[in-house]
Amino acid sequence: MTTDRAGWIRHGIALVVLVVAMIWAPTASAAGQVIPRQITLADGPDGALLGMLDSDGNVWAKFVNASAWTLEFSGGQTQVAVADGPHGPVIGRLDSSGTFWAKAGGLGATWVREQSGVRQIAVADGADGPMAGYVDAAGTFYAKTGGLSTAWTHMYGGGSLGSVSAIALADGSGGPDYGALTSAGEFLAKTGVDSGWTEEGTGIGQIALADGPDGTTVGMLDSRGTFSARTGGVGGTLVDEYPGGQTAIAVADGPHGPVLGRLDSTGSFSAKAGSMSAAWTLEFQGGQTQIAVTDGSNGPVLGRVDSAGDVYVKTGGLSAAWVLEYAPPPAQSTPSPTQVTQVTPVPPRAPGAVRARFVIKWHWDSRGTVLRLVRVSGLPAHARLTVRCLGRRCPRIRATASGRKPISRLLVRLSRRRFLPGDRILLVVSAPGRRPERIALDIRRRRSPRARLLSA
C-alpha cells in the first residue's frame, strides 16, 4: 500500500488531498484482494437488484440493468440483505459493532438505526410493507412489518424456547412469512405474525424462504447435504430435491413459478424453475463459492461468485447468458504490502480560507485504474464541485454539484469507474468569494495515478 499526503494553499483556499492507492500486480495470490464476501438478489418493480458486501466491509448495490454500482456504505459492515417489492428497494446492513441499519424506498434513502446487539439480519418487502428481522446476541428472533418505524415483535427464542441460529423473511398474498432455525437444527416456519409455528424439518443446517403466486416456498439443507423443499404454504408436502453432497441452497417464487438453486461440494451450480418437479439445469460446472436466485417480471434471475471473486448474473431464464457484474483486481504478489508515507505540511490558513479534504482510493492493473472510493470533508455549505474527465477514451463524466450532500452523491457516482492511461480526472472546487482550485488525477500506465494541484 502506498499512501501520499499532499497539502497546498493558494488564493485563500487551503486544500488537503489524501490519496490512498491500492495497487495490485497480476498474480494468482488472493492476498489483499477485495472480493465479494456475500451477494444477494431481489426482483421487484424496478428490475433485478443485486447487493454485495466486499471483503473491505463495504456495502454495494446496483440494479442489474444499471451501468454502475452504488456505494451504500463504506467499511465496517459484516452482513447485507436486500429485498424489492411494491415499496421499493429495502436494504439492511449489520456493522462490526452489532448495529442493524436499514433503508426502504430507494437506493438514495436515509439509513435508519434499527437495533443494537444484533448478530444476524433479514429484510423483505410485499403487500404488508417493508419487513425487517434480527437475531440478538442471546439468540432471540425479533421482526417488524409495515415499515421501518413500526415496533419490534418477539417471534421466537429466549428462555425455554432456546436460541435461534438463523432466520428468513418473505411476504406474499397470504401475509408475512417467517422462518427460524434453532440451535438444535429444528426448522420452524409460519405465515402471519400471530399464527403458530410449524416444524418443517430437523437436523437442518441451512434454511431459505420465499413467497409468490405459488404460496410460501421453503427450502432446507440437512447435515448430510440433502436439499428438500416444498411450495404452497408452510406444512405442505416435502420434496426431496437432491440427495446429499450439497453445500448451499437458494429459493425464490414469482410469476414464473418456484426457482431453486443448489451448490454442490465440487462448486457446481444447478438450478430449476417452474415447478418442484422440473429437471435440474447445470448452470456452471465447478469453481463456484456463492449462489443466489430470484424471480420477477423478466424471468428467473441467477447469481454466482466464482473462486476468483468474479460476480456473474443472468436474467430472463436458466438458458440466458451470464453477465459479469464485478471482477476484483489481481492480488498483490508480495507477501505483504509496503507502506510509504510522505507528508507535505499545510501552511496556516489565510483569514477566511476554506479547508477541504479529499480521500481517494483506487486500484490499478494492466487494464487500467478503477476508483474505489472518493470522499470529501471540510466543505462549506455553499461549496461547488465540478468533475470532468479529459482524454480520448474517458468515460462520459461531466457534472457539477453544490452543497455537501449533492457533492457527496456526485463523488459516489465516480466509484467503480474504470479509467485508461492518458485520462485525466479534473476536480474543480470553488466557494463564494474565493478563487477556484483545480486538482488533476493523471491516469498512468502500470503506475499509480498522480494527484496534482493545477495553477488557477
C-alpha positions in Angstrom: 0.0 0.0 0.0 1.3 3.5 -0.9 -0.1 6.5 0.9 0.7 10.0 -0.3 -0.5 13.0 1.6 -0.1 16.4 -0.1 -1.2 19.8 1.1 -1.3 23.1 -0.7 -2.6 26.6 0.0 -3.3 29.1 -2.8 -5.5 32.1 -3.2 -7.1 31.9 0.3 -8.3 28.2 0.0 -6.4 25.6 1.9 -6.9 22.2 0.2 -5.8 18.9 1.5 -5.9 15.9 -0.7 -5.4 12.4 0.9 -4.8 9.8 -1.7 -4.8 6.1 -0.8 -3.8 3.8 -3.7 -4.5 0.1 -3.5 -2.1 -1.4 -6.2 -2.3 -5.0 -7.4 0.1 -6.7 -9.8 -1.3 -9.7 -11.8 -0.9 -12.8 -9.7 -2.9 -15.8 -8.6 -2.4 -14.9 -4.9 -5.5 -13.9 -3.0 -3.6 -11.7 -0.6 -5.0 -8.2 -0.3 -7.8 -8.7 -2.9 -11.2 -7.0 -2.5 -13.6 -9.9 -3.1 -17.3 -10.4 -2.5 -18.0 -11.8 1.0 -21.7 -12.0 0.4 -24.1 -11.4 -2.6 -27.9 -11.3 -2.5 -30.6 -10.9 -5.2 -34.1 -9.5 -5.3 -36.5 -8.6 -8.0 -39.3 -6.0 -8.0 -41.0 -3.2 -10.0 -37.6 -1.7 -10.9 -36.0 -5.0 -12.1 -33.4 -7.2 -10.5 -31.5 -5.7 -7.6 -28.0 -7.1 -6.7 -26.4 -6.4 -3.3 -22.8 -7.1 -2.4 -20.7 -7.0 0.8 -17.0 -6.9 -0.1 -14.0 -8.1 2.0 -13.3 -4.5 3.0 -16.7 -4.3 4.7 -18.2 -2.0 2.0 -21.9 -2.5 1.0 -22.7 -2.0 -2.6 -26.0 -2.3 -4.6 -27.0 -2.0 -8.3 -29.9 -2.8 -10.5 -28.7 -5.4 -12.9 -29.6 -3.2 -15.9 -27.6 -0.2 -14.4 -24.1 0.5 -15.6 -22.5 1.4 -12.2 -22.6 0.2 -8.6 -23.9 2.5 -5.8 -21.8 2.5 -2.6 -24.4 2.2 0.1 -22.0 2.3 3.0 -18.2 2.4 3.2 -16.4 -0.1 5.5 -17.1 -1.8 8.8 -20.0 -3.9 7.7 -20.4 -7.7 8.3 -23.7 -8.6 6.7 -26.0 -7.3 3.9 -29.6 -8.1 3.0 -31.7 -6.8 0.1 -35.3 -7.0 -1.0 -37.5 -5.3 -3.5 -41.3 -5.0 -3.9 -44.2 -2.6 -4.1 -42.5 -0.2 -1.6 -39.2 0.0 -3.5 -35.8 -1.5 -2.5 -35.2 -2.5 1.1 -31.6 -2.8 2.2 -30.2 -3.9 5.5 -26.7 -3.9 6.9 -25.0 -5.1 10.1 -21.9 -3.2 11.3 -19.0 -4.6 13.2 -20.3 -3.3 16.5 -23.6 -5.3 16.0 -25.8 -2.4 15.0 -28.5 -3.1 12.4 -29.3 -0.4 9.9 -32.0 -0.4 7.2 -33.4 1.8 4.5 -36.5 1.5 2.3 -37.9 3.2 -0.8 -34.8 3.6 -2.9 -31.0 3.4 -3.1 -30.8 7.0 -2.0 -33.0 6.6 1.1 -31.7 7.6 4.5 -30.3 4.8 6.8 -32.4 4.1 9.9 -30.8 2.7 13.0 -32.9 -0.3 13.8 -31.3 -2.1 16.7 -28.0 -2.8 18.5 -26.6 -6.0 19.9 -27.5 -7.9 16.7 -25.8 -11.0 15.2 -27.9 -11.7 12.1 -30.3 -9.7 9.9 -33.0 -10.2 7.2 -35.3 -8.0 5.2 -38.3 -8.5 2.8 -41.0 -6.5 1.1 -44.5 -7.2 -0.1 -48.1 -6.3 0.3 -47.7 -5.8 4.1 -44.9 -3.3 3.7 -41.2 -3.4 4.3 -40.2 -6.2 6.8 -37.1 -6.5 8.9 -35.8 -9.1 11.3 -32.9 -9.8 13.5 -31.4 -12.3 16.0 -29.9 -10.7 19.0 -26.8 -11.8 20.9 -28.9 -14.1 23.1 -30.3 -15.9 20.1 -33.8 -14.4 20.2 -35.7 -13.6 17.0 -37.5 -10.3 16.6 -39.3 -8.9 13.5 -41.3 -6.0 12.3 -43.6 -5.5 9.3 -45.4 -2.5 7.8 -42.4 -0.2 7.7 -39.1 0.6 9.4 -40.7 2.8 12.1 -43.0 0.1 13.4 -42.4 -1.7 16.7 -40.4 -4.9 17.1 -42.3 -8.1 17.8 -40.8 -11.1 19.7 -41.0 -14.0 17.3 -39.1 -16.9 18.8 -36.3 -17.8 21.2 -35.4 -17.0 24.7 -36.0 -18.9 28.0 -37.3 -22.4 27.4 -37.6 -21.9 23.7 -33.8 -21.9 23.4 -31.8 -19.9 20.8 -32.2 -19.1 17.1 -29.2 -19.5 14.9 -30.6 -18.3 11.5 -33.7 -16.5 10.2 -35.5 -15.9 6.9 -38.3 -13.5 5.9 -40.7 -13.3 2.9 -44.0 -11.6 2.1 -46.8 -12.6 -0.3 -50.6 -12.6 -0.7 -51.1 -14.8 2.3 -49.3 -12.5 4.6 -45.8 -12.2 6.0 -43.7 -15.4 6.3 -41.2 -16.2 9.0 -38.5 -18.9 9.2 -36.3 -19.7 12.2 -33.6 -22.3 12.6 -32.9 -23.2 16.2 -29.5 -24.0 17.6 -30.7 -27.7 17.8 -31.2 -27.8 14.0 -35.0 -27.5 14.0 -36.5 -25.5 11.1 -39.7 -23.7 12.1 -41.9 -21.6 9.8 -45.2 -19.7 9.8 -47.3 -17.3 7.9 -48.8 -14.4 9.8 -47.5 -12.7 12.9 -49.9 -14.3 15.4 -50.1 -17.8 13.9 -48.4 -20.9 15.4 -45.1 -22.3 14.3 -44.9 -25.4 12.0 -41.9 -27.7 12.2 -40.6 -28.0 8.7 -37.6 -30.3 9.4 -35.0 -31.4 11.9 -31.2 -31.9 11.6 -31.1 -28.8 9.4 -28.1 -26.6 8.7 -29.4 -24.0 6.2 -32.9 -22.6 5.5 -34.4 -20.5 2.7 -37.8 -18.9 2.4 -39.8 -17.2 -0.4 -43.4 -16.2 -1.2 -45.2 -15.6 -4.5 -48.1 -16.7 -6.7 -47.4 -20.4 -5.7 -47.7 -19.5 -2.0 -44.9 -19.9 0.6 -41.8 -21.8 -0.6 -39.4 -23.2 1.9 -36.0 -24.8 1.4 -33.7 -26.6 3.8 -30.4 -28.3 3.7 -29.7 -31.0 6.2 -26.5 -32.2 7.8 -26.0 -34.8 5.1 -26.2 -32.2 2.3 -29.6 -33.2 1.2 -31.8 -30.4 -0.3 -35.5 -30.6 0.5 -38.2 -28.1 -0.4 -41.9 -27.5 -0.5 -44.3 -24.9 -2.0 -47.9 -23.9 -1.5 -47.6 -22.9 2.1 -45.9 -24.0 5.3 -46.6 -27.6 6.3 -47.1 -28.8 2.7 -45.7 -31.9 1.0 -41.9 -32.0 1.3 -40.0 -32.9 -1.9 -36.5 -34.4 -1.8 -34.9 -32.2 -4.4 -31.4 -33.6 -4.3 -29.9 -36.3 -2.0 -26.6 -35.4 -0.5 -23.5 -33.5 -1.4 -24.9 -30.0 -1.4 -23.3 -27.1 0.4 -25.6 -24.1 -0.3 -29.2 -23.6 -1.4 -31.5 -20.7 -2.6 -35.2 -20.5 -3.3 -37.5 -17.8 -4.9 -41.0 -17.6 -6.2 -42.5 -15.2 -8.7 -44.6 -15.1 -11.9 -42.5 -17.9 -13.5 -43.1 -20.4 -10.6 -40.7 -21.6 -7.9 -37.0 -21.1 -8.6 -34.5 -23.4 -6.8 -30.7 -23.3 -6.7 -28.1 -25.6 -5.2 -24.3 -25.6 -4.9 -22.6 -28.9 -4.6 -19.3 -29.9 -3.0 -17.4 -29.6 -6.3 -18.6 -25.9 -6.6 -21.1 -26.7 -9.4 -24.2 -24.6 -9.6 -27.5 -26.2 -10.7 -31.0 -24.6 -10.9 -34.6 -25.3 -11.8 -37.6 -23.1 -12.4 -41.3 -23.5 -13.0 -42.2 -26.3 -10.6 -40.7 -28.6 -7.9 -40.7 -31.5 -10.4 -38.8 -29.6 -13.1 -35.4 -31.0 -14.2 -32.2 -29.6 -12.8 -30.1 -27.5 -15.2 -26.3 -27.4 -14.7 -25.7 -23.6 -14.7 -21.9 -23.7 -14.2 -19.5 -26.6 -13.7 -17.2 -26.3 -10.7 -15.3 -23.4 -9.0 -18.3 -21.5 -7.6 -18.4 -20.3 -3.9 -21.8 -18.5 -3.6 -25.2 -18.6 -5.3 -28.4 -16.5 -5.3 -31.7 -16.7 -7.1 -34.8 -14.6 -7.5 -37.8 -14.2 -9.9 -39.6 -11.2 -11.4 -41.2 -9.8 -14.5 -38.2 -10.5 -16.7 -37.9 -14.2 -15.7 -35.8 -16.1 -13.2 -32.6 -14.3 -12.2 -29.5 -16.2 -11.0 -26.2 -15.0 -9.4 -23.0 -16.8 -8.7 -19.5 -15.9 -7.3 -16.5 -18.0 -8.6 -13.3 -18.8 -6.8 -11.6 -15.7 -8.2 -14.2 -13.5 -6.7 -16.0 -12.6 -10.0 -19.7 -12.0 -9.7 -21.9 -13.1 -12.6 -25.7 -12.7 -13.1 -28.1 -13.9 -15.7 -31.7 -12.6 -16.2 -34.6 -13.9 -18.3 -34.3 -17.6 -17.7 -32.0 -20.5 -17.0 -30.7 -20.6 -20.6 -29.8 -16.9 -20.7 -26.1 -15.8 -20.9 -24.1 -15.0 -17.9 -23.0 -11.3 -17.5 -20.0 -10.2 -15.4 -21.2 -7.7 -12.8 -18.0 -7.4 -10.7 -14.4 -8.5 -11.1 -11.8 -7.9 -8.3 -8.4 -6.6 -9.3 -5.4 -9.0 -9.4 -3.9 -9.5 -5.9 -0.6 -8.2 -4.6 2.2 -10.6 -5.4 4.4 -9.8 -2.4 3.6 -11.4 0.9 2.6 -8.1 2.4 2.3 -4.6 1.0 5.0 -1.9 1.8 3.7 1.3 3.2 5.4 4.6 2.4 4.1 7.8 3.8 5.2 11.3 2.5 3.8 14.3 4.3 3.8 17.9 3.0 2.8 20.2 5.9 -0.1 22.5 5.2 0.7 26.2 5.9 -1.6 28.2 8.3 -4.8 29.1 6.6 -5.3 32.6 5.4 -8.1 34.5 7.1 -11.5 33.3 5.8 -9.9 30.4 3.9 -11.8 27.1 3.4 -10.2 23.8 4.1 -11.3 20.7 2.1 -10.0 17.1 2.5 -10.4 14.6 -0.3 -9.9 10.8 0.3 -9.4 8.9 -2.9 -8.9 5.1 -3.1 -8.1 3.3 -6.3 -6.6 0.1 -7.7 -4.8 -0.3 -10.9 -3.7 -3.2 -13.1 -2.8 -3.9 -16.7 -6.4 -3.0 -17.7 -6.4 0.5 -16.2 -7.3 2.2 -13.0 -10.6 1.8 -11.1 -11.7 4.4 -8.5 -12.9 2.5 -5.4 -13.9 5.5 -3.2 -13.9 9.3 -3.4 -14.9 11.3 -0.3 -14.6 14.9 0.7 -14.9 16.6 4.1 -14.4 20.2 5.4 -16.5 21.8 2.6 -18.6 24.9 3.4 -22.3 24.8 2.9 -22.1 26.8 -0.4 -19.1 24.9 -1.9 -19.3 23.9 -5.5 -17.6 20.9 -7.2 -17.2 20.3 -10.9 -15.9 16.9 -12.2 -14.7 16.3 -15.7 -12.7 13.6 -17.5 -10.3 14.7 -20.2 -9.0 12.2 -22.7 -9.9 10.5 -25.9 -11.1 7.3 -24.1 -12.6 8.9 -21.0 -16.0 7.6 -19.7 -18.7 10.3 -20.1 -18.3 12.3 -16.9 -19.2 16.0 -16.7 -21.1 17.0 -13.7 -21.5 19.8 -11.1 -22.9 19.8 -7.6 -23.4 22.4 -4.9 -23.7 21.8 -1.2 -22.3 19.0 1.0 -24.9 16.3 0.3 -25.1 16.8 -3.5 -21.3 16.8 -3.7 -21.1 13.5 -1.8 -23.7 11.9 -4.1 -21.7 13.1 -7.1 -18.5 11.6 -5.7 -20.2 8.3 -5.1 -21.1 8.2 -8.8 -17.4 8.1 -9.6 -16.9 4.8 -7.7 -16.2 1.7 -9.7 -15.4 3.7 -12.8 -12.5 2.4 -14.9 -10.1 4.9 -16.5 -7.3 4.2 -19.0 -3.8 5.6 -19.3 -3.8 9.1 -20.6 -7.1 10.0 -18.9 -7.2 13.0 -16.6 -9.8 13.5 -13.9 -10.3 17.2 -13.1 -11.9 18.2 -9.9 -12.7 22.0 -9.5 -13.5 23.2 -6.1 -15.0 26.7 -5.6 -16.6 28.8 -3.0 -18.3 32.3 -3.0 -15.6 35.0 -2.9 -12.7 32.6 -3.4 -10.6 31.7 -6.4 -11.3 28.1 -7.6 -8.8 25.4 -7.0 -8.2 22.7 -9.6 -7.0 19.2 -8.8 -5.9 16.8 -11.6 -5.6 13.0 -11.3 -3.5 11.8 -14.1 -4.0 8.1 -15.0 -0.7 6.4 -15.9 0.2 3.0 -17.4 1.1 0.4 -14.9 1.7 3.0 -12.2 -0.4 4.6 -9.5 -2.3 7.8 -10.6 -0.6 11.1 -9.9 -2.5 13.9 -8.0 -1.5 17.5 -8.8 -2.8 20.9 -7.9 -3.0 23.0 -11.0 -2.4 26.7 -11.2 -5.5 28.8 -11.1 
